[in-house]
């Protein structure tokens, strides 16, 4: 077996923001490429240096990333995506606009030195209980998803960045997250041909360069192997029936759906034997892990489980793609960097050409008659933010209206401790610069509730603390979290509640008075524009002496709402008394409720810390 061929099929992640020496050496020896995650990126300039270092080690390396242009973002992982996301694009249903957004994403990636984007997600989200696809999909019907899939592929690849249609043969009809377990889609081939496979056929016709597999079991096609490990599905269905001739990429092999029972090295063997060409390993990989995989591949070739010709064919396909993409990149990317990453949302003729406006995005929202009535009233007294355990594909990127507070705008000084602001990532608030008066969009009572802290707020809602209050509840796929639906039910019994679901809701909209079908920063801005604006306070809060960390070169410019639609009137500040309600906390304290003691002091949020430190941002 050629060790160089084995290396060419591997696409690991790594820890840190600087290319480690072991990975540089492997790239120089023929490693296929590198997959970048949110934790590898801290600024546009740093990303540009990182990709330049990768190319210096291997000019033909594939430099891959998950930039779906919505809830799943890596380029804007610190501030939230300025793009609308697939479900919103599907609801706009203008393929030309979808193509323009994808072209914008491609230009930003090209400027950063990335040449392979694991997008678009072209799953047909036919199951509203899907915990991992949802708003990453263009929609619930095959024809709609197909026309936008083709448009996205055309737009992205027009910039010289390769697209990857995922997750073959379709992850939309699942109720299990393949990061955590093996989903089962028990559908006959006829159903797959009429639903799941239609967008893949459209993407292939549009010339998509790569297709990513899914770790799902389709027992009516192959009762033993998930799609990533199934020759029947990859060779018989994708290659022979659909005629795909490009590079087949595995979804991350560290996901439970692929390797829980056999381990990553043997999953790598099975994936190559089944027909994968490029193997995504995962994130935070090490030199030792790659050595284990290479030894497993060598043993499999030696004992005949992996034909040497299959390995050579996979390596050749990866090298060919890498060489073609390298030839398409300009020798100096620096001029593009300033144009495409600094102002992706507003530069005329720049990276984000003809973007949907916030008003256009808002026009796609599903707003119930009851919600319209609520919006005609006064501003909310209290904002309840439902923070579920993050989907592993999305990670902990700022989302929705809270993305503006988290990084883009100034926190007001908390003159009254009962009138507080929260942040998307409490640990991210810094003391770098004083805020300017009047620039904050949210200075009201914001309560962040997690699965561990919901009981405390339920107790408040059943008592007198929220009686008759106007409560705005904002969450994502609320119906999937029993703790969240229970809390909403309690709040509705005592308060005037508006529930905004920024995920994929149920058809009956039981927990979605407003359904936004996405939670990107742009969608959050659109939501803010719908909310009632409070009357001006007679005594405005003074400026803060601390401001959130912010990198102007790495965030959209259009992030400065001049009104304050979620701010509370000063007369409503009594609603949650910080001395009696442990869920109220000062943004400057930067601590959150301890679920065991209900003490808000001196305890960092363990869930947020765990997500920041141990995120596995795979597809």
C-alpha positions, -999 to +999 in steps of 0.1 A: +000+000+000+012+035-008+013+055+025+010+087+004-023+075-010-036+068+025-026+103+036-042+119+006-077+107+017-076+122+052-090+155+062-084+161+099-092+190+122-068+204+148-068+224+180-058+261+181-055+290+157-020+283+144-010+254+122+007+228+144+041+214+134+029+179+131+001+189+108+024+210+087+048+180+083+019+158+073+007+183+047+041+185+032+041+146+030+009+145+011-020+149+035-052+156+016-061+187+035-075+203+067-110+210+080-114+243+099-139+249+127-151+279+146-125+274+173-097+277+147-108+312+137-103+344+157-102+371+130-100+375+092-063+383+092-055+353+114-076+330+092-058+344+061-024+336+077-036+301+087-048+292+052-016+306+037+005+284+061-015+254+050-010+262+013+027+268+019+030+232+033+009+217+005-001+240-024-028+216-035-043+210+000-081+211+004-090+237+030-125+229+040-150+246+063-187+244+072-201+278+061-238+273+054-246+309+054-271+308+083-273+291+117-242+270+108-214+295+103-177+295+108-166+327+092-189+346+116-188+322+145-180+350+169-208+374+159-235+354+141-241+351+104-251+381+083-267+357+058-303+346+061-300+308+061-315+282+038-350+280+052-355+317+048-341+316+013-365+287+005-394+308+019-384+338-003-382+313-031-362+333-055-334+311-069-316+341-083-313+355-047-302+322-034-275+321-061-263+356-052-261+348-015-241+316-023-218+337-045-213+361-016-204+332+007-179+319-019-162+353-023-158+356+014-143+320+016-121+326-014-108+358+002-100+338+034-081+311+014-107+284+018-114+263-013-140+237-002-173+246+016-193+218+031-225+234+018-253+235+008-274+213+030-299+199+005-318+176+028-356+178+024-367+185+060-399+164+058-398+157+096-405+188+118-390+169+147-356+167+130-331+178+157-301+184+134-313+196+100-344+219+105-337+254+092-305+243+075-328+229+048-344+250+021-377+234+028-400+204+032-407+196-005-383+181-030-390+205-059-384+236-037-352+222-022-340+210-056-342+244-074-324+262-045-298+235-042-288+240-078-288+277-074-266+276-043-241+252-061-239+276-091-234+306-070-207+292-047-188+274-074-188+305-096-162+319-072-138+290-075-148+274-042-160+238-044-195+230-030-205+199-012-241+187-014-251+170+019-261+147+035-265+119+010-289+102+005-309+125+027-310+133+064-343+152+064-367+125+076-350+117+109-357+124+145-323+115+158-290+134+156-263+114+139-237+131+160-252+113+190-267+080+176-275+062+144-308+075+128-330+051+108-349+061+077-372+032+070-384+043+036-385+024+003-364+033-026-394+047-045-400+072-017-363+082-017-363+087-055-393+109-053-382+129-023-347+127-009-328+121-042-344+149-062-322+177-048-291+156-052-299+150-088-304+187-093-271+195-075-253+169-097-268+184-128-255+218-116-220+204-115-214+201-077-178+190-071-184+170-040-211+151-022-211+145+016-225+113+030-248+108+060-244+085+089-280+071+087-293+036+083-317+029+054-328-007+061-347-011+029-315-004+010-288-017+033-299-032+066-264-035+080-244-004+071-251+033+075-249+052+042-213+063+047-202+027+050-226+012+024-213+002-011-249-003-021-258+033-014-225+051-025-216+030-055-250+017-065-272+047-059-249+078-060-224+067-087-243+043-109-279+056-107-273+093-102-241+094-123-220+114-098-183+115-108-169+139-083-154+135-049-174+116-022-167+130+012-176+113+045-193+132+072-171+134+103-161+099+114-160+109+150-198+111+150-216+083+168-236+073+137-203+062+120-179+050+146-197+044+179-195+006+175-163+002+155-141+032+163-127+058+139-099+038+123-122+009+112-148+034+102-122+050+079-115+016+063-152+008+058-159+043+044-131+040+018-141+005+008-177+016+004-168+044-020-158+075+000-128+094-014-121+120+013-125+112+050-135+140+074-121+128+107-135+154+131-121+182+152-092+185+176-074+155+159-039+146+168-009+131+150-014+099+170-050+096+158-040+099+122-012+074+126-038+049+140-060+054+110-031+049+086-021+017+103-057+005+100-058+013+063-025-005+057-038-036+075-070-035+055-051-034+022-029-062+034-058-085+042-079-076+013-107-057+031-097-026+012-086-031-024-055-011-031-070+001-064-099+016-044-075+035-022-055+047-052-087+059-069-098+078-039-064+095-035-063+104-071-097+120-070-087+141-040-054+152-055-071+161-088-097+183-070-070+200-049-049+208-080-079+222-099-089+244-070-054+256-064-051+266-100-083+287-096-070+307-066-053+341-072-016+342-061-024+371-037-056+371-017-049+402+003-069+426-018-100+404-016-096+401+022-106+437+029-133+438+003-150+405+011-147+400+048-147+435+063-181+445+049-199+413+037-234+427+042-232+461+027-204+467+002-219+476-032-207+451-057-187+435-030-190+401-013-227+402-004-243+413-037-280+420-036-286+406-001-321+401+013-329+431+036-342+427+071-376+437+059-375+410+032-365+384+057-393+395+080-418+390+052-410+353+053-420+350+089-451+330+098-470+355+121-502+343+138-532+367+142-526+366+179-490+376+174-501+406+152-523+417+180-495+414+206-471+433+184-496+462+182-493+467+220-466+479+243-430+467+244-422+435+263-417+438+301-395+407+302-376+387+276-371+350+283-344+335+263-346+297+260-310+283+256-311+246+248-281+224+245-266+235+212-270+214+181-235+201+175-234+213+139-244+249+150-222+251+181-224+282+203-224+310+177-244+340+188-279+338+175-310+358+167-316+392+184-291+382+211-263+382+186-265+420+185-262+423+222-235+397+225-209+413+203-221+441+181-236+467+204-229+484+237-242+473+270-259+500+290-248+506+325-271+489+350-283+517+372-311+497+386-301+461+393-336+450+385-331+465+350-305+442+335-291+430+302-278+395+295-253+384+268-251+354+245-218+344+260-215+360+295-178+351+296-172+371+264-180+405+279-148+424+282-137+458+296-119+470+265-138+502+258-164+525+273-198+524+256-215+554+240-248+566+253-278+556+233-262+528+212-276+498+231-306+480+217-316+461+248-316+474+283-345+455+297-349+425+319-336+394+300-338+360+316-317+333+301-332+299+309-314+265+303-326+230+310-309+232+344-325+265+355-360+263+342-375+252+375-366+286+391-385+305+364-414+282+365-417+290+402-417+327+395-443+323+367-466+304+390-463+330+417-468+368+413-435+378+397-448+377+361-485+382+367-499+403+338-464+410+325-458+412+287-434+384+282-414+378+250-401+342+248-374+335+222-361+300+215-352+275+187-373+244+179-390+249+212-413+219+207-383+196+209-375+205+245-401+194+270-387+217+297-392+246+273-428+238+264-436+233+301-422+267+308-442+283+280-473+267+292-468+281+327-460+316+314-491+316+293-513+309+323-501+341+341-488+365+315-494+381+281-469+360+262-455+361+227-435+330+217-410+333+189-395+301+175-364+307+155-360+270+146-383+247+126-417+247+143-444+221+143-472+224+117-497+235+143-474+263+155-483+254+191-451+270+204-445+295+176-467+326+176-440+339+153-419+313+133-388+329+118-373+297+103-338+307+111-317+323+139-288+340+121-278+375+130-297+389+100-329+371+110-325+384+145-323+419+131-355+413+111-372+401+143-361+433+161-378+453+134-412+437+142-412+443+179-429+473+195-407+501+205-410+514+240-417+550+250-385+569+257-374+566+293-373+599+312-340+591+328-317+572+303-291+549+317-255+563+316-229+547+294-212+514+304-176+512+314-173+479+296-182+467+262-184+433+245-154+421+225-158+431+189-137+428+158-151+453+132-133+436+104-151+403+111-187+414+115-214+428+093-216+466+093-254+467+094-258+458+131-267+490+147-305+493+153-312+529+163-343+520+182-346+498+213-375+474+207-368+452+236-360+479+262-383+482+291-401+512+303-386+523+337-420+518+353-419+481+346-386+474+363-403+460+394-414+429+375-384+407+386-369+418+418-332+408+419-333+405+457-360+378+455-355+363+421-322+345+415-326+345+378-321+382+375-284+390+371-262+420+362-245+417+328-214+431+343-213+404+369-209+379+340-222+350+360-253+330+357-276+310+379-262+279+396-290+253+392-282+237+425-282+268+448-300+294+427-271+317+436-262+341+408-229+351+423-194+339+415-204+309+395-198+308+358-224+291+337-210+255+335-230+247+303-217+277+284-182+270+296-184+233+285-197+243+251-170+268+246-142+245+257-155+212+243-175+220+212-174+194+185-184+215+155-189+188+129-215+188+102 
